[in-house]
Amino acid sequence: MAIIHQINGYFIPTVNLLGAGAAQEAGKQAVLLGGKKALIVTDAYLEKIGMAKEIADIVEAAGVKTLIYSGAEPNPTDKNVHDGFDIYKKEGCDMIITVGGGSAHDCGKGIGLVAGNGGKIQDFEGVDKSSKAMPPFVAINTTAGTASEMTRFCIITDSARHIKMAIVDWRCTPNVSINDPLMMMKQPPSLTAATGMDALTHAVEAYVSTIATPLTDSAALMAFKLIPKYLRRAVANGDDFEAREKMAYAQFLAGMAFNNASLGYVHAMAHQLGGFYNLPHGVCNAILLPHVSRFNLIGNLDRFAEIAEAMGENIAGLSARDAAEVCLDAISQLSADVGIPSGLTALNVKEEDLALMAGNAKKDACQFTNPRTATLEQVIQIYKDAM
């Protein structure tokens, strides 16, 4: 029997700190990485409420100078990256610390790629396009969803083309990730919901991916158990520490899964909505997830049944098909419970733009590991079903 050789990698930051008070370790980690002057990359809101300054004070107290760049937009652009890099270079920084959710982390990764390799951020679109390491990098997370603080994924909007560039590169994995649930307590219900559904999407797409492994499966299955139980609570009461803590673990587990098994058409299509309309990534994922999953059912029916069971649904005595339908219903119900809009029409998506976005989705790196191959017409139809 011929043996098909396939080597599966497993990518994760060298150091990962989780738990209440973990953010207090930021200065120590910066010193251990040899930093002398750190560019803290964040967004305008986190700078306004003083969270970025809080981290800067911790890092400064450890003996590392800091400078705050708060130009990371909700869907970070090539301009955000190059503006940040200009400051990094001008001020003589030698390391990067990101404070925020996926937008801050992705913007920081973009700055790091350019700082380490030169050129422009567009040069790194695709898989493993860099040739040199980023500067030392600490990612401090404030949301439970994107897992960008621990992944090799970097999503940056190309302003000219109005598309999100998917950069997948092992060199843009942060050296240190920090998840402190105390820093997530202030997030509003809408952001909690969107990022939580983003985490669920990561776990689902990784679990049904064509390159899933027992390692990625184990992480995804635990995420399925945690998210339905604790996301509703975190949205209902942001001060529920247990819910925040468990969601921090859930999103990290989902990140472990998709960082190594990759994603599918939910993300490939959501990237186009974000790039074209500047829409919230997690909300787009949540709306698309049931529709892409329905399209994918025949590609891996048993896996959707297993997701339903892991989510706590009773599938005893059901056929694989019926159990898979229970999975789709459970996903849709969770999305509705946490206040996600029911369709893309509510986000002012226009049907005349669907063909262009579908064409771009077919080129997105995330679609290669989807369990079912889609034609352009089928991608357009999924968009229509999600309207």
Secondary structure, 3 states (H helix, E strand, C coil): CCCCCCCCCCCCCCEEEECCCHHHHHHHHHHHCCCCEEEEECCHHHHHCCHHHHHHHHHHHCCCEEEEECCCCCCCEHHHHHHHHHHHHHCCCCEEEEEECHHHHHHHHHHHHHHHHCCCHHHHCEECCCCCCCCCEEEEECCCCCCHHHCCEEEEEECCCCEEEEEECHHHCCCEEEECHHHHCCCCHHHHHHHHHHHHHHHHHHHCCCCCCHHHHHHHHHHHHHHHHHHHHHHHCCCCHHHHHHHHHHHHHHHHHHHHHCCCHHHHHHHHHHHHHCCCHHHHHHHHHHHHHHHHHHHCHHHHHHHHHHCCCCCCCCCHHHHHHHHHHHHHHHHHHCCCCCCHHHHCCCHHHHHHHHHHHCCCHHHHHCCCCCCHHHHHHHHHHCC
